[in-house]
Amino acid sequence: MTPSGQQLALGTAQLGLDYGITNESGRVPAAEAQAMLDAAWAGGVRMLDTAPAYGSSEAGLGQAFAHRPKRAWRVITKTMPLRLPAIDSQALAQVDAAFQRSLAALGAVDSLLVHHADDLLVPGGEALYGWLREQQQQGRVRRIGASIYDGPQARQLLQRYALDVVQLPASIADQRLLADGTVARLADAGIELHARSLYLQGLLLADPGFVAGRFPAQAAWTQRFHDECRRRALQPVQACLSFFRGQPALAVAVIGAASRAEIAALLAAWAAVPAGDWSGWAVDNPAFTDPRQWTNL
């Protein structure tokens, strides 16, 4: 934890999937995953972010926990995404069954987020929210919330539901939810905000040539960004964390890693980097900043 109270959460999609546009090594092997968790714990990280949609991530975490049973990780997981035009009792039963598997694998869950926020906004969403509250009231989870992508989702959720945690995208390139007031509105409502995609799935750390080959429209911006990092005497990892540190409304940085070396670099940067002003660096191009639009890459 930093003096400002901001915290790190280790994202674990790479432990269960071949995740990330820059990932060339595939899913993290079990032995390396255990070593990464050991390194993160030794470095003061106490939160893990996972989901049933992350392949074998939850099962792998459960196996790792069994080897280190005295560690009280605070685990954030998510519901099974439904993506249906309406939520009925059969869909709720599927969500419940998936969550029971999560509990069986993980042992305990701190926060349960609706992975696909629109599941709360379609007809029947109130029943899904009622199920969330039931899990909280029964003591199966401490906090409930949702993972969002945009401002309209956030506004509708605020109008309809009381949430404890919201996970949202934010990065030097993607500052939409800061600029449109979404972050401020959610924070003012007392919701703890978890920022994901701070590296933009690794694009902000990648060689400018790699980015230019996949996103030609952002080639010049990417080169300027790397030049600016050098001017500020920062590695790109440090730049991304300095952006986060400059946003006090963001409480938790959810950052994935694929090796012990990446954990070490993350922890070293986290311990030393100051807050930075990157307000002039937002990219107005969803084809670059929204991974949902990367399907043809």
N, C-alpha and C positions, 0 to 999 in steps of 0.2 A: 504494500500500500504506500502511496506517495503522501507527502504532507497535505496535499489537497484532498486526500481521500480517494483519489482515482485508483482503480485496481486493474490488474491483468486477469483475463480468463484465457486458458489455453483452448483454442478450437481444435476439435478432434476429427473433423471430416477426413483428413489425410490418413487417419488410423483405420478407416474402414472403406475408403474409396480411392480410386485413382483421381484425386480431386485437384483442381486448379489448372488454369490455362498454361501455366509455366512448369507444371509438374512433369518431369521426365523420368522420374524414378518409380512411379506407381505408388501403390499402397505401402505404408510403413510396415515392415516386418514386426512380429510380436516382440522379439527381443529388443529391437531398437525402440519400439513404443514404450516398453517398460523403462528403458534407460532415459527416454525423454521425460517421462512422468517423474522419475527420480530427480532428474536435473531441475525440472520445473518446481517441484516441491522444495528442494534444497534452496532454490532461488527465491522462495517466498510466495510462489503462486499457490492459491488455494481453491480456485474456481476452474471447472471444466465445462465446456459447452459441447453437447452432442445431440443426437437425434436418431430416431428409428430410420429416417431416410438416409443416414450416413453409412449404409451398408453394414459391415460388421463392427462398427465403432463401439456400440454399447456393449456387445459381447466381449470385445477385446478389453474394454475398460474393466468390465466385471472380473475378467481373468487377472488383470493387473492388480485390481484391488485385493483379490484373494492372496496375492503374494506380499502385500503391504497392508494388512488388515487394520493397523492402528492409525492410519491416515484418514482424517475426517475431511475428505474433499467435499466442497459445495458444488453439486452437479446441477447443471441446467440442461434439461432435455425438452423435447417438443412432441406435439401430437403427430399422429400419422396424417399427412396432407390428404384431404378429401377431394377438393376441386370439383365439387358437385353443384348443380344449380339449386339444390335444396338439401337440407340435412334432415334425415328421418331417423327412426329408432334403429334401423338396421345399420345405418352409417355410424351412429353413436356407439353401437355395440362393437363395431370394428375399431373405432378409436379406443374404446375401453380395453379391448383385448390387446391392442398394440401397447398400450400403456402398462398393462399388467406384465407384458414381456419385458418392457423397459425396467420396471421395478424389480423383476426377478433377476435381471442381468446386473443392475446397478446397486441394488440393495437399498438405496435411499436417494431421494431427489429433493433438491432445494427448491428449484423453480421449474414450472411447467408452462411452456409457451405454445400457443397455437402456431404451428409452423407456417400454414397458409392462412394469412389473416382474413382473406375473403371468406373463409369457412365460417367466420363469426358474423358476416354481413349479409349472407344469403338467407332466404326463408329457412327457419329452423336453427339459425345461429344462436338464438336465445337458449335453446336446449343444450347446445354445445357449451355455452358459457355456464349454464346451470350445472353441467357435469363437471366443469373445471372447479367451480366453487365447492361442489361436493367433495372433490379430491382434497381441496384445501381444508374444508371443515372436518374431514375424517382424519386429517393429519398425515396424509400420504405425500403432500407437498407443502412447503412453507409459503410459496408465492406463486401467483399465476400471471400470465401476460400473453403477449403476441409478438410475432416477428413480422415487421412491416417493410414495405418497399417505398411508399410514397405518402405525400401529405394528405390527399383525399382519404386514404385508408385510415390514417391517424385521426383525422377529424371525425369520421363516422364512428370509430371505436370510442373516442372520448365522449361522444354524445350518448352512447348506448351502454357503456360498460365501465366498471371500476377495475382497473388493472394495476398490478404492482410493478411489473417489469415490461419494458418494450425494447426489443432489439431492432436496430435500424442500420442502413448503410451510411457510411460517412468516410470520406477520404479527402486528400488534397484535391483530387480531381472531381469528386462528387460531393458538393456542398449544398445540394438542393434543399435538404431538410433543415439546414441551418438558415439558408437564405429566405425560405418561405415561412419561417416562424414555427415550423412543426416542432423542432427541438425545444424551443422556449415554451410552447404551449404544453407539451408533455411534461417537461420539468416542473412547470408551474402547478401542474395537477398532482405533483408529488410522486410521479412515476420514475423509477430508476431506469436510466437509459444505458443500454449496452450497444456500443458501436462495433459493427462488423465491417469487413471489406476495407480495412484501413490500408492494406497493400493493394487493393483492387485485384485480389487473387494473384498477387505477385507481379502484376504488370508494372507497378511503380518501382519495383526493385530490379526489373529485368533490364538487360542491355537495350539501349534505344533502337538498335537494329532489329531486335526481336519484335518490339512493339510496332515499328514502322512496317514490318512485313505483314502484319495482321491488321493494323489500323493505320493505313497510310495518312488519313486525315489528321491523325494525332502525332505524326512523326516529328514535326517541328516543335510542338508543345513538349513532347517527351525529351527532346534534346535540350530545350531550354530548362526544363525541370532538373535534369542531371547537371547542367551547368550551374544552376542556382544552388544545388546541393554542394557542389565544389566551392562555390563562392562563400557559402556559409560554413564551410568545413564540416559538413555532415555527410554521413553515409545515407543512402536512401531510406534504410530502416530507421535511422535516427530522425530523418525528416518527417516520416509518417507518424512517428510517436510524438514529435514536437507539435505537429498539427493537433493530435489528440489532446496533448497537455494544454494546448491553447483554448480548449473548449470545456470550461468547468462544468457545464450542464451534462456532459457525457461522463458517466460514473465508471463504466467498465469498458476496457478495450478487449474485444474478442479476437485473438490472433492465432492463426494456425502455424504449424511448423511440421517439417518432414524429417528432421534429424536432430541429434544432440547438438550439432554445430549451430543449427538455426536457433535452437533454444538458448544456447550460450550467447549468440549475437543479440537476441531479443532481450535477454536479461541484462546484458551489459549496457545496451542502449537505454533500457527502461530506468536503470539506476542513475544515469548521468544526464540524459538529454533534457534541456529546458523547454518551456513552452515557446512556440514560435508562431508568427503571424503569416499564414498562407492564404489570407482572404482574397488575394487577387489571382489565385491559380485555379479556380473552378473551371471545368470544361463543360460547355453546353452542348453535349453530344451524347444522348442516351445509348447510341450504338457502341460507344466506348465505355461509358460509366455503368451501364446496366447489364450484368452478366446474363440475364434472361434473353438478351438479344444477340448472344454470341453463338447461336446454334449452327451457323454455317462455317465456323472457323475450324 
